[in-house]
C-alpha cells in the first residue's frame, strides 16, 4: 500500500528506507537490511528526493518526519 500526502505518493518501501536513514544507518547497511544493493538505495533515494522536491537525503528524512510518516 502506498502513502499519498500533499500530492506525493511514497511506497511503504520508500518510507522504510527513509526510516532506516533517520536512525543513522548508512546507505550500504540500509541496502543489506532491505536486501538491495547500496547503489539501488542511492537510486531510490534520488527518486524520492525528486518526487518530494528536496535536494538531499537529510531533507527527505526531515520531510517525512515532519509529516509523521516515519
Secondary structure, DSSP 8 states (H G I E B T S, - for coil): -EEEETTEEEEHHHHHHHHHHHTT--HHHHHHHHTS-HHHHHHHHHHHHHHHT-SSHHHHHHHHHHTT--
